[in-house]
Amino acid sequence: MRVTLLTTDVSPTTGLGTVLYELAHGLAQRQDVRLQVLAMRTTPHRGPLPAGVDVRYVLPRWTATFRWRPHKLWPMLFPSVALPPTDVLHAVVEFPYAILAERLARRSGLPYVVSIHGRYGAVPFGHWENRALYRRAIRNASAVTSCSRFAAEALRQTSGIDRTVEVVGNPVDYARFQGPVDGAAIRRRLRIPETARVILGVGALKPVKGFDGLLRAFARVAAEEPDTVLVIAGAGDAAPYHALAKALGVAGRVYLVGAAGGADLVGLYQMCEVFAHLPRYEGFGIVYLEAAACGKPVVGARVAGVPEAVRDGETGLLVEEGDTEGAAAAILRLLRDRALAGRLGAAGRAWAQAHSRERFTERIEGIYRRICNGQGERSP
C-alpha cells in the first residue's frame, strides 16, 4: 500500500510535527507500506524522518492563521503539485491542506483522510469564505480522524456535517522515554541544585499554554516547599515569564531553558517529580503522554480535550482552568504524598503505552486499508 502524507511540519518539536513524525516512523516500520511525505516548501529540514521515506518539500506555503486570505488559498484550489503514485492521501494538517487533498484526490480518483487537531479543525468554519471550500473537503473525505472526542464534537457543531469522526488520540514514542539519561549532567548544565525537587512544564511559550498560571501556582508551592524549583522547556519569548517570576519573588527558582529535544527532553521528564501543564486550550496534549511515559504524575487543566489525555484521579489530577490555587494544592499534594504520586505515575505509564506510536499507527493503517477497499464514508 502506498501512502502519501501532507503536512506543514516534520519536526517533533511541535504538536502537529510530533504527530507526523511518529506516524511516519510507525508506517516506515510496516513491511507492506511505502510511505511518501509531501511537506511545505519552507519546512525546515529538522527531526530526520526514517531512512527510505520519500520526503519532498513541495506543498504551497501556509502560515497558521485564521484570517481570510484568498490569495493564499489559490494554490490549494489549483495545485501544481506533481502527486507521486499513491493509493491513499492523508492530510495530517487539516486546514488548508484538507482542501488541497480534496483537489488532488478528485484529480487522481483517490481516497483521502483528514485529521483534525483541536480548534484548528473548527475555527476555519467561522469565515464564510473558507467555509464552503473547507466543508466540501471534510464532507468528501473517505475518513476523518480527530485527536479527541472534544475536537470531533467541535468539528460537527461548527461544520454542520453529520458524519463519522474517528477518535484516534495522539501518539507518543513510548520506548524513547524508557531509556536511561544522565539527569545529573543535565542538572549541572542547567545549574539546578542536586537536591532540588523539580516541577516541570513543557510547551511553546505562548499565552494559550497557560505558563503564567503555572508560575503563579508555583509561587504558592514555593512558599510552602522551599526545596522546589520550576523548569519550563519550550520555544518562544521568555521575557514576559522571567518578568512575572521576578514579580512573584521566585525568579531564582524558575528555569526557562528554551526548546528541549532528544535526550535533554527525556532527561527533564525523568528528573521531575511532578509534571504540570495548565493550558487555556488544548485539543489533547501530547506532553501529558510524554510525562506519563516516564511514570510521572501530572497536573492538568480541565479544559477542551485535556480530560481525554489525563484521567483525573487515575493518571493525574485535573483542576479548573485558571484555578491557580487549586493547581498549587494539587502539586503540593503530589509532592507530599509519594504513594499517590507513585500510583498515578504507574497508571500513567500504562496509559501512555496504550497510546504508543505502534498502537496509533495500527489504528491509522486500519483506516487506510478500509477506505482503499472502498469502505470509506462520504457525507451527503
C-alpha positions, 0 to 999 in steps of 0.5 A: 500500500502506498501512502502519501502524507501532507503536512506543514511540519516534520519536526517533533518539536511541535504538536502537529510535527510530533504527530507526523513524525511518529506516524511516519516512523510507525508506517516506515516500520510496516513491511507492506507500506511505502510511505511518501511525505509531501511537506511545505516548501519552507519546512525546515529540514529538522527531526530526520524522518526514517531512512527510505521515506520519500520526503519532498518539500513541495506543498504551497506555503501556509502560515497558521492563521485564521484570517481570510486570505484568498490569495493564499488559498489559490494554490490549494484550489489549483495545485501544481503539485506533481502527486507521486503514485499513491493509493491513499492521501492523508492530510495530517494538517487539516486546514488548508491542506484538507482542501488541497487533498480534496483537489488532488484526490478528485484529480487522481480518483483517490481516497483521502483522510483528514485529521483534525487537531483541536480548534484548528479543525473548527475555527476555519468554519467561522469565515464564510469564505473558507467555509464552503471550500473547507466543508466540501473537503471534510464532507468528501473525505473517505475518513476523518480522524480527530485527536479527541472526542472534544475536537470531533464534537467541535468539528460537527457543531461548527461544520454542520456535517453529520458524519463519522469522526474517528477518535484516534488520540495522539501518539507518543514514542513510548520506548524513547522515554524508557531509556536511561539519561544522565539527569545529573549532567543535565542538572549541572548544565542547567545549574539546578541544585542536586537536591532540588525537587523539580516541577516541570512544564513543557510547551511553546511559550505562548499565552494559550499554554497557560505558563503564567498560571503555572508560575503563579501556582508555583509561587504558592508551592514555593512558599510552602516547599522551599526545596522546589524549583520550576523548569519550563522547556519550550520555544518562544519569548521568555521575557514576559515569564522571567518578568512575572517570576521576578514579580512573584519573588521566585525568579531564582527558582524558575528555569526557562531553558528554551526548546528541549529535544532528544535526550535533554527532553527525556532527561527533564521528564525523568528528573521531575517529580511532578509534571504540570501543564495548565493550558487555556486550550488544548485539543489533547496534549501530547506532553501529558503522554510524554510525562506519563511515559516516564511514570510521572504524575501530572497536573492538568487543566480541565479544559477542551480535550485535556480530560481525554489525555489525563484521567483525573484521579487515575493518571493525574489530577485535573483542576479548573482552568485558571484555578491557580490555587487549586493547581498549587494544592494539587502539586503540593499534594503530589509532592507530599504524598509519594504513594499517590504520586507513585500510583498515578505515575504507574497508571500513567505509564500504562496509559501512555503505552496504550497510546504508543506510536505502534498502537496509533499507527495500527489504528491509522493503517486500519483506516487506510486499508478500509477506505482503499477497499472502498469502505470509506464514508462520504457525507451527503 
